[in-house]
Amino acid sequence: MGLDLQRLSKTLLYLLRNPPPATELVADAEGSVALADVARVVSRTIHRTVRAEDVEVSLQRYARGRVDL
């Protein structure tokens, strides 16, 4: 079964707004985080394989205007 991209987008937005202390999500000076890093953290969180492409597609479809890619 494939990933539910809408549900993935909700998880992504939550983790980006409320990163747990041990997530390894470190933003640069502009507040950007690498898609590969986000995918790795989400994979650990939901215990499923998530690729950087999944993150990008999910955010493009369901989080328009809330994040910049």
MDTraj code that builds the backbone (N, CA, C; nanometers):
import mdtraj as md
import numpy as np

residues = "MET GLY LEU ASP LEU GLN ARG LEU SER LYS THR LEU LEU TYR LEU LEU ARG ASN PRO PRO PRO ALA THR GLU LEU VAL ALA ASP ALA GLU GLY SER VAL ALA LEU ALA ASP VAL ALA ARG VAL VAL SER ARG THR ILE HIS ARG THR VAL ARG ALA GLU ASP VAL GLU VAL SER LEU GLN ARG TYR ALA ARG GLY ARG VAL ASP LEU".split()
xyz = np.array([
    [0.0845, -0.1168, 0.0000],
    [0.0000, 0.0000, 0.0000],
    [0.0897, 0.1239, 0.0000],
    [0.0548, 0.2230, -0.0800],
    [0.1348, 0.3442, -0.0891],
    [0.1099, 0.4393, 0.0268],
    [0.1869, 0.5417, 0.0299],
    [0.1718, 0.6431, 0.1342],
    [0.0482, 0.7271, 0.1091],
    [-0.0211, 0.7641, 0.2142],
    [-0.1312, 0.8599, 0.2060],
    [-0.0663, 0.9978, 0.2110],
    [-0.0556, 1.0622, 0.0960],
    [0.0184, 1.1880, 0.0876],
    [-0.0465, 1.3012, 0.1660],
    [-0.1782, 1.3004, 0.1761],
    [-0.2446, 1.4052, 0.2536],
    [-0.2120, 1.3896, 0.4022],
    [-0.2181, 1.2672, 0.4496],
    [-0.1826, 1.2426, 0.5901],
    [-0.0348, 1.2722, 0.6143],
    [0.0501, 1.2353, 0.5173],
    [0.1924, 1.2652, 0.5272],
    [0.2154, 1.4151, 0.5386],
    [0.1413, 1.4943, 0.4615],
    [0.1591, 1.6403, 0.4672],
    [0.1253, 1.6942, 0.6057],
    [0.0237, 1.6388, 0.6697],
    [-0.0127, 1.6829, 0.8053],
    [0.0983, 1.6491, 0.9048],
    [0.1538, 1.5299, 0.8903],
    [0.2654, 1.4901, 0.9771],
    [0.3857, 1.5802, 0.9538],
    [0.4141, 1.6071, 0.8272],
    [0.5275, 1.6936, 0.7934],
    [0.5109, 1.8328, 0.8532],
    [0.3947, 1.8910, 0.8340],
    [0.3717, 2.0264, 0.8863],
    [0.3840, 2.0288, 1.0385],
    [0.3324, 1.9269, 1.1049],
    [0.3443, 1.9209, 1.2501],
    [0.4909, 1.9132, 1.2927],
    [0.5661, 1.8238, 1.2292],
    [0.7078, 1.8081, 1.2671],
    [0.7902, 1.9322, 1.2351],
    [0.7560, 2.0006, 1.1280],
    [0.8307, 2.1220, 1.0939],
    [0.8000, 2.2361, 1.1899],
    [0.6774, 2.2405, 1.2403],
    [0.6406, 2.3466, 1.3357],
    [0.6812, 2.3128, 1.4784],
    [0.6800, 2.1831, 1.5110],
    [0.7057, 2.1379, 1.6482],
    [0.8090, 2.0263, 1.6511],
    [0.9305, 2.0536, 1.6093],
    [1.0286, 1.9445, 1.6036],
    [1.0661, 1.8952, 1.7428],
    [1.0554, 1.7635, 1.7652],
    [1.1026, 1.7106, 1.8931],
    [1.2526, 1.7368, 1.9068],
    [1.3032, 1.7493, 2.0269],
    [1.4440, 1.7846, 2.0468],
    [1.5441, 1.6922, 1.9785],
    [1.5132, 1.5656, 1.9653],
    [1.6104, 1.4709, 1.9104],
    [1.5849, 1.4371, 1.7629],
    [1.5231, 1.5263, 1.6868],
    [1.4870, 1.4928, 1.5487],
    [1.6003, 1.5089, 1.4495],
    [1.7027, 1.5793, 1.4842],
    [1.8123, 1.6072, 1.3916],
    [1.7710, 1.7025, 1.2800],
    [1.6569, 1.7662, 1.2917],
    [1.6172, 1.8668, 1.1924],
    [1.6795, 1.9990, 1.2325],
    [1.7800, 2.0378, 1.1588],
    [1.8497, 2.1620, 1.1882],
    [1.8310, 2.2553, 1.0692],
    [1.7683, 2.3675, 1.0966],
    [1.7444, 2.4657, 0.9917],
    [1.8678, 2.5531, 0.9731],
    [1.8875, 2.5979, 0.8491],
    [1.9983, 2.6896, 0.8229],
    [1.9565, 2.8305, 0.8631],
    [2.0377, 2.9281, 0.8330],
    [2.0114, 3.0667, 0.8741],
    [1.8804, 3.1208, 0.8168],
    [1.8378, 3.0679, 0.7027],
    [1.7128, 3.1134, 0.6399],
    [1.5917, 3.0326, 0.6846],
    [1.6131, 2.9335, 0.7701],
    [1.5043, 2.8502, 0.8181],
    [1.4749, 2.7310, 0.7294],
    [1.5641, 2.6993, 0.6372],
    [1.5440, 2.5872, 0.5456],
    [1.5991, 2.4575, 0.6030],
    [1.5333, 2.3490, 0.5660],
    [1.5756, 2.2159, 0.6067],
    [1.5810, 2.1303, 0.4803],
    [1.6823, 2.0463, 0.4662],
    [1.6966, 1.9609, 0.3483],
    [1.5842, 1.8577, 0.3432],
    [1.5283, 1.8362, 0.2232],
    [1.4202, 1.7398, 0.2063],
    [1.4633, 1.5993, 0.2496],
    [1.5860, 1.5627, 0.2202],
    [1.6345, 1.4296, 0.2589],
    [1.6347, 1.4133, 0.4111],
    [1.6712, 1.5194, 0.4839],
    [1.6698, 1.5142, 0.6300],
    [1.5275, 1.5009, 0.6823],
    [1.4354, 1.5758, 0.6222],
    [1.2948, 1.5685, 0.6620],
    [1.2418, 1.4274, 0.6361],
    [1.2715, 1.3714, 0.5195],
    [1.2254, 1.2368, 0.4857],
    [1.2769, 1.1343, 0.5858],
    [1.4023, 1.1463, 0.6251],
    [1.4619, 1.0524, 0.7200],
    [1.3914, 1.0593, 0.8555],
    [1.3647, 1.1807, 0.9022],
    [1.2989, 1.1986, 1.0321],
    [1.1555, 1.1470, 1.0270],
    [1.0846, 1.1761, 0.9194],
    [0.9464, 1.1294, 0.9077],
    [0.9430, 0.9771, 0.8982],
    [1.0362, 0.9186, 0.8262],
    [1.0429, 0.7723, 0.8166],
    [1.0556, 0.7094, 0.9548],
    [1.1399, 0.7670, 1.0369],
    [1.1569, 0.7155, 1.1736],
    [1.0300, 0.7358, 1.2556],
    [0.9625, 0.8475, 1.2340],
    [0.8437, 0.8814, 1.3125],
    [0.7264, 0.7899, 1.2797],
    [0.7028, 0.7652, 1.1494],
    [0.5858, 0.6854, 1.1105],
    [0.6210, 0.5395, 1.0822],
    [0.7467, 0.5039, 1.0958],
    [0.7932, 0.3659, 1.0767],
    [0.7600, 0.3114, 0.9382],
    [0.7774, 0.3976, 0.8377],
    [0.7598, 0.3598, 0.6972],
    [0.8648, 0.4332, 0.6161],
    [0.8991, 0.3783, 0.5018],
    [0.9969, 0.4440, 0.4162],
    [0.9343, 0.5655, 0.3500],
    [0.9982, 0.6796, 0.3686],
    [0.9549, 0.8039, 0.3054],
    [1.0757, 0.8601, 0.2314],
    [1.0587, 0.8879, 0.1035],
    [1.1673, 0.9431, 0.0226],
    [1.1521, 1.0953, 0.0145],
    [1.2591, 1.1626, -0.0207],
    [1.2561, 1.3082, -0.0375],
    [1.1501, 1.3470, -0.1400],
    [1.1331, 1.2648, -0.2440],
    [1.0320, 1.2924, -0.3467],
    [0.8914, 1.2860, -0.2887],
    [0.8674, 1.1938, -0.1950],
    [0.7368, 1.1839, -0.1285],
    [0.7081, 1.3111, -0.0496],
    [0.8097, 1.3599, 0.0194],
    [0.7958, 1.4833, 0.0973],
    [0.7605, 1.5989, 0.0041],
    [0.8339, 1.6108, -0.1044],
    [0.8119, 1.7216, -0.1975],
    [0.6725, 1.7163, -0.2593],
    [0.6318, 1.6014, -0.3082],
    [0.5002, 1.5887, -0.3711],
    [0.3893, 1.6151, -0.2705],
    [0.4021, 1.5602, -0.1516],
    [0.3014, 1.5786, -0.0476],
    [0.2831, 1.7263, -0.0124],
    [0.3939, 1.7953, 0.0063],
    [0.3852, 1.9369, 0.0419],
    [0.3344, 2.0209, -0.0749],
    [0.3715, 1.9882, -0.1968],
    [0.3230, 2.0627, -0.3123],
    [0.1718, 2.0483, -0.3269],
    [0.1204, 1.9296, -0.3036],
    [-0.0231, 1.9047, -0.3220],
    [-0.1087, 1.9558, -0.2071],
    [-0.0629, 1.9358, -0.0852],
    [-0.1508, 1.9568, 0.0297],
    [-0.1095, 2.0669, 0.1254],
    [0.0047, 2.1261, 0.1065],
    [0.0493, 2.2303, 0.1991],
    [0.0835, 2.3597, 0.1255],
    [0.0161, 2.3806, 0.0146],
    [0.0443, 2.5024, -0.0635],
    [0.0285, 2.6281, 0.0212],
    [0.1260, 2.7136, 0.0142],
    [0.1190, 2.8385, 0.0876],
    [0.1662, 2.8307, 0.2317],
    [0.1844, 2.7102, 0.2835],
    [0.2270, 2.6969, 0.4233],
    [0.3766, 2.6749, 0.4374],
    [0.4400, 2.6250, 0.3303],
    [0.5836, 2.6037, 0.3303],
    [0.6377, 2.6429, 0.1936],
    [0.7638, 2.6814, 0.1914],
    [0.8312, 2.7117, 0.0648],
    [0.9217, 2.5953, 0.0303],
    [0.9135, 2.5536, -0.0949],
    [1.0010, 2.4447, -0.1400],
    [1.1076, 2.4990, -0.2289],
])
top = md.Topology()
chain = top.add_chain()
for i, resn in enumerate(residues, 1):
    res = top.add_residue(resn, chain, resSeq=i)
    for name in ("N", "CA", "C"):
        top.add_atom(name, md.element.get_by_symbol(name[0]), res)
traj = md.Trajectory(xyz[None], top)
